[in-house]
Amino acid sequence: MTQTAPILLTVDGLTKAYPGVVANSDVSFTIAEGEVHALLGENGAGKSTLVKMIYGLVRPDSGSMTLRGAPYEPSEPRAARADGVAMVFQHFSLFDALNVAENIALGMENPPPQSQLAARIRDVSETYGLPLDPAAIVGNLSAGERQRVEIIRCLLQDPKLLIMDEPTSVLTPQEVEILFETLRKLSAEGTAILYISHKLEEIRNLCDSATVLRLGKVVGTCNPREKTATELAEMMVGQILHVPVRAPRDVGDVVLEVKNLSAESPNAFGTSLKNVSFTVRAGEVLGICGVAGNGQDELLAALSGEVRADAGAVLVNGTPVGALGPNERRHLAILAAPEERLGHAAAPDMSLTENALLTGAIREKLTNHGFLKWPAIRAFAEKVIEEFDVRTPGAGNAARSLSGGNLQKFVVGREVLQRPDVLVVNQPTWGVDASAAAAIRQSLLDLTAEGAAVIVISQDLDELMEISDSFAALNEGRLTEPRPALGLTINEIGLMMGGAHGMEVAHV
């Protein structure tokens, strides 16, 4: 982007309030043509509401926008797309049973015949270095390939502004580099990009400028290349950032042993587990990485008891538990926090108090002869909210009312505070800001200091390397042999994630 590039989008004094909270207050900034502009802020800072107003999903209470000098007031996403504004959401909106071309056609106002559309998909995907087969069934694609479908769907609209929300959370390091090359090419052609990510080194690497939000207000702007990741994080939270501290601890006896675990995926487009074996000792963190869709959900389900296995395939303190269900495993202090926050980890329309009961009833003794102990249930929910800094008006609020990051803090905190002997957590800090992510990681390390065995499944490699003692990768339902985390390089990890099974990855 050149310094003299004309202004594409002007946001002037946007304000949006909901009952009990002001999501955005007098927000103003500009984006120039070809600029890669970061939007930074901790969870609940107002980023999602702001981009929803730009994309026409939410109407502002006051303020105005101009696009290429003309008033811009999108009443719905269709109107935003017609004006050249496109958005790639954090959660993909694709139909597994349809092919790539059919999915892309569903997002177009007047799709051309399938043969013409397929040709355009091939042309655009090859031009931007994101090759796609238009006839491929989406359910068979990797997470990175699914993201390509979403991006190509946007690029076929010839956008002037592309909004990207946490675009690299499901990508390998190699796929991130491919994506960045695509975004730089778009920028060079004059497309502006509004980029949201909690991965601050990515922001420093990619973005020309940044607007920082805190509690719904703009608190600063900067050139992120002139700041360290720590300085950016401290601008977001308004205080010194505390990095997780690993307390001295001794690794004890084996707590969890998994032996030749195979399990069919309950999802037709899922990935079955194939002879997975590993051990985790008391006081140890086993980090498991992998591109989304390679068996992470299935592994958590098999360890939590949602999917049963041979009794001897999973042992805790030497006791076979593979055939036990979730509640029986909770009695044995085996707890889990799944990746999908709404609908799996939490019931969307239930209050936080009710959601605290769902997994805490056994360990926290929240029932008495079948009767619910509501004062104790509320106290447990309030303890989670307080200790994990969950931003919400109160424990009576529905889970769906929380921002994604705040709900994540609640879900992880609910399990951590039950003092498990074994905790399995999938994507513990997905969509969580730097300060909250540090707090969550610290809570996991504190658990191990108390003798727990912790399995962290994550696509955030920095996170895994920060807290893991040993490291393995899932690919197509198979797990590489765990290796000491100390000394592993990003390139080695990328090869493990890509399926380098049975190879001496360190020498590749």
FIFIDREN-135043 format. One record per residue (C-alpha): residue in three letters; x, z, y. Coordinates in steps of 0.1 Angstrom, whole numbers, padded with zeros to 4 digits, always signed. Each point is the difference from the previous one (the first is absolute). Layout:
<sites>
ALAXZY/...
</sites>
This chain:
<sites>
MET+0000+0000+0000/THR+0013-0008+0034/GLN-0003+0024+0030/THR-0020-0026+0019/ALA-0026-0006-0026/PRO-0035+0001+0015/ILE-0023+0030-0008/LEU-0024-0007-0029/LEU-0020+0032-0002/THR-0007+0027+0027/VAL-0016+0033-0010/ASP-0011+0019+0030/GLY-0014+0035-0002/LEU-0017-0002-0034/THR-0018+0032-0008/LYS-0020+0008-0032/ALA-0015+0034-0009/TYR-0018+0012-0031/PRO-0018+0033-0005/GLY+0026+0028+0003/VAL+0030-0023+0007/VAL+0013-0025+0025/ALA+0017-0027-0021/ASN+0014-0019+0030/SER+0003+0011+0036/ASP+0009-0025+0027/VAL+0023-0021-0022/SER+0018-0028+0018/PHE+0028-0024-0011/THR+0008-0037-0002/ILE+0013-0024-0027/ALA+0018-0032+0010/GLU-0002-0033-0020/GLY+0025+0001-0029/GLU+0006+0038+0005/VAL+0002+0023-0031/HIS-0016+0032+0014/ALA-0001+0032-0019/LEU-0028+0025+0003/LEU+0014+0035-0009/GLY-0017+0033-0004/GLU-0006+0028-0025/ASN-0032+0002-0020/GLY-0030+0004+0022/ALA+0019-0013+0030/GLY-0026-0028+0004/LYS+0018-0031-0013/SER-0028-0010-0024/THR-0027+0003+0026/LEU+0020-0020+0025/VAL+0007-0030-0023/LYS-0037+0001-0011/MET-0010-0005+0036/ILE+0024-0028+0004/TYR-0013-0016-0032/GLY-0037+0005+0009/LEU-0008+0026-0026/VAL-0007+0027+0026/ARG-0013-0003+0036/PRO+0019+0020+0026/ASP-0019+0025+0022/SER+0019-0011+0031/GLY+0030-0021+0010/SER+0006-0037-0004/MET+0021-0026-0017/THR+0012-0035+0010/LEU+0013-0027-0024/ARG+0020-0028+0016/GLY-0013+0011+0034/ALA-0037-0002-0009/PRO-0023+0030-0007/TYR+0001+0009-0037/GLU-0029+0020-0014/PRO-0003-0007-0038/SER-0034+0011-0013/GLU+0011-0004-0036/PRO+0030-0012-0020/ARG-0014-0035-0002/ALA+0002-0002+0038/ALA+0035+0014+0000/ARG+0011-0026-0025/ALA-0016-0028+0020/ASP+0022+0012+0030/GLY+0032-0001-0022/VAL+0003+0036-0010/ALA+0006+0007-0037/MET+0006+0032-0020/VAL+0016+0008-0033/PHE-0014+0034-0011/GLN+0019+0027-0018/HIS-0025-0001-0029/PHE-0005-0036-0013/SER-0035-0014-0001/LEU+0003-0024-0029/PHE-0021-0007-0031/ASP+0021+0003-0032/ALA-0022-0024-0020/LEU+0004-0029+0025/ASN+0030-0022+0005/VAL+0021-0002+0031/ALA-0018-0029+0016/GLU-0034+0015-0006/ASN+0010+0033+0016/ILE+0014-0018+0030/ALA-0032-0021+0003/LEU-0021+0032+0002/GLY+0018+0009+0032/MET-0006-0033+0017/GLU-0029-0009+0022/ASN-0002-0037-0012/PRO+0024-0004-0030/PRO+0010-0035-0009/PRO-0005-0013-0036/GLN+0021+0019-0025/SER+0025-0029-0006/GLN+0007-0003+0038/LEU+0002+0038+0003/ALA+0025+0002-0029/ALA+0022-0026+0016/ARG+0000+0019+0033/ILE+0008+0033-0018/ARG+0030-0016-0017/ASP+0012-0016+0033/VAL-0004+0032+0021/SER+0014+0023-0027/GLU+0031-0021-0005/THR+0005-0005+0037/TYR+0002+0038+0006/GLY+0019+0008-0032/LEU-0029+0017-0017/PRO-0007-0023-0030/LEU-0034+0004-0016/ASP-0018-0018-0028/PRO-0036-0007+0013/ALA-0013+0000-0036/ALA+0015+0034-0010/ILE-0026+0027-0008/VAL+0005+0028+0025/GLY-0003+0027-0026/ASN+0032-0013-0017/LEU+0020+0001+0032/SER+0025+0026+0010/ALA-0006+0022+0031/GLY+0025-0021+0020/GLU-0018-0032-0010/ARG-0034+0015+0010/GLN+0014+0008+0034/ARG+0011-0037+0003/VAL-0036-0010-0007/GLU-0012+0022+0029/ILE+0028-0014+0023/ILE-0006-0036-0009/ARG-0037+0005+0006/CYS+0008+0011+0036/LEU+0026-0027+0006/LEU-0025-0027-0009/GLN-0019+0011+0031/ASP+0030-0008+0022/PRO+0000+0034+0016/LYS+0014+0008+0034/LEU+0001+0037-0008/LEU+0006+0014-0035/ILE-0007+0037-0006/MET+0018+0015-0030/ASP-0009+0035-0013/GLU+0027+0016-0023/PRO+0010-0034-0014/THR+0030+0011-0021/SER-0015+0030-0018/VAL-0004-0020-0033/LEU+0032-0022+0002/THR+0034+0002-0016/PRO+0030-0001+0024/GLN+0005-0037-0008/GLU-0036-0008+0007/VAL+0003+0019+0034/GLU+0028-0023+0010/ILE-0021-0031-0009/LEU-0029+0014+0021/PHE+0022+0007+0030/GLU+0014-0035-0001/THR-0036-0013+0001/LEU-0009+0022+0029/ARG+0032-0010+0019/LYS-0009-0037-0005/LEU-0036+0007+0013/SER+0014+0018+0030/ALA+0024-0029+0008/GLU-0030-0023-0001/GLY-0018+0021+0026/THR-0023+0021-0021/ALA-0001+0036+0012/ILE+0000+0028-0027/LEU-0014+0035+0004/TYR+0018+0020-0027/ILE-0011+0034-0013/SER+0023+0018-0023/HIS+0013+0035-0007/LYS+0033-0014-0013/LEU+0020+0004+0032/GLU+0031-0018-0012/GLU-0022-0031-0005/ILE-0013+0004+0036/ARG+0036+0001+0013/ASN+0010-0030-0021/LEU-0030-0022+0009/CYS-0017+0009+0032/ASP+0007-0010+0036/SER-0019+0029+0016/ALA-0021+0030-0009/THR-0030+0019+0015/VAL-0001+0036-0012/LEU-0034+0018-0003/ARG-0005+0037-0003/LEU-0035+0016-0003/GLY-0016-0032+0012/LYS+0022-0005+0031/VAL+0030-0022+0008/VAL+0030+0024+0003/GLY+0027-0026+0003/THR+0013-0035-0005/CYS+0035-0011-0011/ASN+0022-0026-0016/PRO+0002+0014-0035/ARG+0034-0016-0006/GLU+0014+0023+0026/LYS-0013+0031-0017/THR+0009+0017-0033/ALA-0028+0006-0026/THR+0002+0037+0007/GLU-0005-0006+0038/LEU-0030-0022-0007/ALA-0015+0026-0023/GLU+0005+0027+0027/MET-0017-0022+0026/MET-0030-0002-0024/VAL-0003+0037-0007/GLY+0013+0014+0033/GLN+0024+0025-0017/ILE+0032+0002-0020/LEU-0004-0016-0034/HIS+0009+0022-0029/VAL+0014-0018-0030/PRO-0007+0014-0035/VAL+0025+0025-0012/ARG+0008+0003-0037/ALA+0004+0037-0008/PRO+0027+0009-0026/ARG-0016+0001-0034/ASP+0008-0002-0037/VAL-0015-0027-0021/GLY-0015+0018-0030/ASP-0015-0009-0034/VAL-0021-0031-0007/VAL-0035+0006+0012/LEU-0015-0035-0004/GLU+0009-0023-0028/VAL-0015-0035-0004/LYS+0008-0018-0033/ASN-0008-0036-0007/LEU-0032+0002+0021/SER-0021-0031-0002/ALA-0035-0003+0015/GLU-0024-0028+0007/SER-0010-0004+0036/PRO-0037+0007+0006/ASN+0001-0028+0027/ALA-0003-0036-0012/PHE+0027-0009+0025/GLY+0020+0031-0005/THR+0034+0004-0017/SER+0002+0018-0034/LEU+0028+0025-0006/LYS+0025-0011-0026/ASN+0022+0027-0018/VAL+0007+0021+0031/SER+0024+0029-0006/PHE+0016+0025+0023/THR+0005+0037+0005/VAL-0003+0022+0031/ARG+0016+0035+0002/ALA-0010+0030+0020/GLY+0012-0003+0035/GLU+0004-0038-0002/VAL-0015-0029+0019/LEU-0003-0033-0020/GLY-0005-0029+0024/ILE-0018-0030-0014/CYS+0000-0032+0020/GLY-0016-0034-0006/VAL-0020-0027+0017/ALA-0037+0009+0001/GLY-0019-0011-0031/ASN+0027+0005-0026/GLY-0016+0030-0017/GLN+0002+0028+0027/ASP-0037+0008-0001/GLU+0000-0001-0038/LEU+0030+0023-0003/LEU-0016+0026+0023/ALA-0033-0002-0020/ALA+0018+0005-0033/LEU+0019+0030+0014/SER-0031+0016+0017/GLY-0022-0005-0031/GLU-0024-0026+0015/VAL+0013-0023-0027/ARG+0006+0015-0034/ALA+0030-0008-0022/ASP+0014+0012-0033/ALA+0003+0037+0001/GLY+0037+0000-0005/ALA+0007-0027+0027/VAL-0002+0026+0028/LEU+0014+0035-0005/VAL+0001+0029+0025/ASN+0023+0029-0008/GLY+0000-0014-0036/THR-0038+0000-0003/PRO-0016-0034-0008/VAL-0026-0008+0027/GLY-0004-0038-0003/ALA-0035+0003-0014/LEU-0012+0026+0026/GLY-0022-0008+0030/PRO+0007+0008+0037/ASN-0017+0034+0001/GLU+0018+0011-0032/ARG+0033-0011+0015/ARG-0008+0018+0033/HIS-0003+0032-0021/LEU+0036-0007-0011/ALA+0011-0005+0037/ILE+0003-0038-0002/LEU-0013-0014+0033/ALA-0001-0035+0015/ALA-0006-0017+0034/PRO-0010-0037-0005/GLU+0008-0028+0024/GLU-0036-0010+0009/ARG-0011+0026+0025/LEU-0037-0008+0004/GLY-0019-0002-0032/HIS+0027+0013-0024/ALA+0019+0028+0017/ALA-0030+0010+0021/ALA-0037-0006+0001/PRO-0006-0018+0033/ASP-0034+0015+0009/MET+0008+0036-0011/SER+0014+0025+0024/LEU+0036+0011-0002/THR-0013+0033-0013/GLU-0018-0017-0029/ASN+0031-0022-0006/ALA+0022+0031-0002/LEU-0023+0012-0028/LEU+0002-0032-0020/THR+0036+0006-0013/GLY+0005+0036+0011/ALA-0028+0017-0019/ILE+0021+0009-0031/ARG+0034+0009+0015/GLU-0015+0018+0031/LYS-0028+0017-0020/LEU-0027-0014+0023/THR-0029+0006-0024/ASN-0013+0031-0017/HIS-0021-0005-0032/GLY-0011-0034+0012/PHE-0008+0011+0036/LEU+0019-0014+0029/LYS+0020+0025+0021/TRP-0006-0017+0034/PRO+0019+0024+0022/ALA+0031-0004-0023/ILE-0005-0038-0001/ARG-0002-0002+0039/ALA+0031+0023+0003/PHE+0020-0023-0024/ALA-0010-0031+0020/GLU+0009+0017+0033/LYS+0034+0011-0015/VAL+0008-0037-0009/ILE-0011-0011+0035/GLU+0021+0026+0017/GLU+0032-0002-0021/PHE+0001-0038-0001/ASP-0011-0005+0036/VAL-0031-0021-0009/ARG-0015-0013+0033/THR-0037+0006-0004/PRO-0027+0019+0019/GLY-0006+0021-0031/ALA-0003+0004-0037/GLY-0036-0011+0002/ASN+0009-0035+0010/ALA-0004-0028-0025/ALA+0032-0014-0016/ARG-0008-0035+0013/SER+0001+0013+0036/LEU+0038+0007-0002/SER+0026-0026+0008/GLY+0018-0012-0031/GLY+0032+0020+0007/ASN-0019+0032+0006/LEU-0020-0004-0032/GLN+0032-0006-0018/LYS+0014+0033+0013/PHE-0032+0017-0012/VAL+0002-0015-0035/VAL+0037+0008-0005/GLY-0004+0035+0015/ARG-0030+0007-0023/GLU+0022-0005-0031/VAL+0032+0015+0013/LEU-0016+0033+0010/GLN-0013+0004-0036/ARG+0036+0007-0011/PRO+0002-0025-0029/ASP+0026+0001-0027/VAL-0002-0039+0000/LEU-0011-0020+0030/VAL-0003-0038-0002/VAL-0006-0017+0034/ASN-0004-0037+0007/GLN+0009-0012+0035/PRO+0001+0035+0015/THR+0007-0012+0036/TRP-0016-0034+0001/GLY-0013-0006+0035/VAL+0013+0034+0012/ASP+0020+0004+0032/ALA+0037+0011-0001/SER-0007+0036+0009/ALA-0028+0004-0026/ALA+0020-0019-0026/ALA+0030+0024+0005/ALA-0024+0030-0004/ILE-0015-0015-0033/ARG+0035-0007-0014/GLN+0011+0035+0009/SER-0030+0015-0018/LEU+0009-0020-0032/LEU+0036+0013+0003/ASP-0013+0035+0005/LEU-0020-0004-0032/THR+0031-0009-0020/ALA+0018+0030+0015/GLU-0027+0021-0017/GLY+0007-0016-0033/ALA-0026-0028-0001/ALA+0007-0034-0015/VAL-0010-0027+0025/ILE-0006-0038-0006/VAL-0002-0020+0032/ILE-0012-0036-0005/SER+0006-0019+0032/GLN+0008-0034+0015/ASP+0019+0016+0029/LEU+0036-0001-0012/ASP+0013+0021+0029/GLU-0024+0027-0010/LEU+0010-0001-0036/MET+0037+0001+0007/GLU-0005+0029+0024/ILE-0016+0023-0025/SER+0007-0013-0035/ASP+0025+0015-0025/SER-0006-0029-0025/PHE-0014-0034+0005/ALA-0018-0026-0021/ALA-0020-0032+0006/LEU-0033-0013-0014/ASN-0003-0037-0007/GLU-0029-0016-0020/GLY-0008+0034-0015/ARG+0035+0007-0012/LEU+0023+0027+0014/THR+0037-0004+0005/GLU+0021+0029-0014/PRO+0002+0027+0027/ARG+0034+0001+0018/PRO+0015+0026+0024/ALA-0012-0009+0035/LEU+0033+0008+0016/GLY+0020-0031+0006/LEU-0027-0026-0007/THR-0001-0029+0025/ILE-0031-0017+0014/ASN+0011-0032-0017/GLU+0002+0017-0034/ILE-0034+0015+0005/GLY-0015-0034+0010/LEU+0013-0015-0032/MET-0015+0029-0020/MET-0033-0006+0018/GLY+0002-0037-0008/GLY+0002+0006-0037/ALA+0037+0004-0009/HIS-0008+0018-0032/GLY+0027+0008-0024/MET+0027-0012+0025/GLU+0029+0019+0015/VAL-0015-0004+0034/ALA+0030+0016+0017/HIS+0021-0030-0011/VAL-0024-0028+0009/
</sites>
